[in-house]
């Protein structure tokens, strides 16, 4: 296979662009919209949205590259079917690509006046990749590990919202609600993708279902969804669309609860996939509701 063909296969398996680009487009645009609506400012120009999508894609790819580095030993020993351990592409190539796009991201951020915020995200990503210098201590504390790694999500959102507020009066006072939602939703995604049926557990691979048991892990996941729902309702009030956004929060939580009840009743492979899918749909719904419903005329 040519290098291009191998990279195309890699992205399909580890960074699927057909799914990632639309999700990041919603995520980045919603961040910009929320910032403007909360501050009572007009939406910025198309350049801010294009910059947000570009920065989002670069940062999430760099996070994928960092994960490849952190998981290299586990993948080689227990997940040999993944692209790097099976020899499709080299770890050096993926890390090299992650480093190669640094100037591109820096130039985009500099042009939008948010270079300092981008550097903050990169510093945290570097600390995450190094497991904050205490890998064994952190691994022994899975909840702290989860929160410390998911803290990069509000930092990315701070960067994306900065595309709106930098040079335009600063962030809105209630923006912390949106940043908190990003942190909690990061936990929703992470726990959701690592809550497995017993037959899916693999030796040497950590999961929350192995740590707490599948039913308890699903209950913890639903607890994070409930916390996110509360933050989403508060965001609806802060953006002037409490009824519409609140309805999304209530309906979304009810759907998530139904998925969890099904998984807890019978933690099968099919049910675990529903939890993972529900996590993604929940997060997408949160950003779509918070970032776009307040812009619809007549919505309250």
C-alpha positions, 0 to 999 in steps of 0.5 A: 500500500502507498503511504497515502492509502495507509494513512487513509486506512489509519484515519478510518480506524483511529480518526474517522474524518467523515464523522469527526469533521461534522462533530467538530464543526458543531462543537466549534461553532456552538462554542463561538455562538454561546460566547457571543449570545451570552455577552450580547454581541453579534456573531463574528465573521466566517473567519472565526468559524473556519479558524475554530474548525481548523484548530479543533481538527488539529488539536483532536488529531494531536490528542490522538497522536498523544494517545498513541504514544501513551498506549504504545506498550499496551497496544503492542501487548494486548491490542495488536490489531490496531494500525500502529502495532500491526505495522500499517503506519509507524508511531514515528509517522503519526507523532511527526504529523502531530508535530508538523501541524504545530506551525499551522495551528499557531499561525491560525491562532495568531491571526485570530489573537488567541495564540496564548490560549492555544499555548495553554492547551498545548502545555496541558496536552504535554502534561497529559502525555507525560501523565503529569510526571506521576504515571503510576500514582495517577493510574492508581487513582482512576477518578483523578486520572479521568478529571485531570485528562478531561480538563483539556476539554474546557481549555479547548473550549476556552480557546474556541470561545476566545475566537469570539471574545478576544479583542471584543470585550472579553468572556461573558461572566457566565461562560464558566457554565459552558466550560464546566459542561465541556468538562462533564461531557468529556467525562460522559464520552470517556466513561461511555466508551469504556463501559463494556460488557463482560465479554468485551473486557481484555486482559491488560486494558483498563475500563470503568466496567472492569474497575467498578463493574458494568452496572455500577459504571453505567450508573456513574455514567448516567450520573455525569449525564445528569450533571451535564443536563443540569448545566445545560438547563442553566446554559439555556437560562443564560442564553435566553432559551430556557424552555427549548434548551431545557427540553433537550436536556430533559428528553436527552437525559430520559433517553440516556436513562433508558439506555442505561436501564437496558445495559444494566438489565443485560450488559451485552456487547450490543447494549454497550454499543448503545451506551457509547452511541448515546454518549456521543449523541448526548454531547452532540445534542448539548452543543447543538442545543446550547449553541444554536437554539438561542439563535432561532427567532421566537425560541424561548 
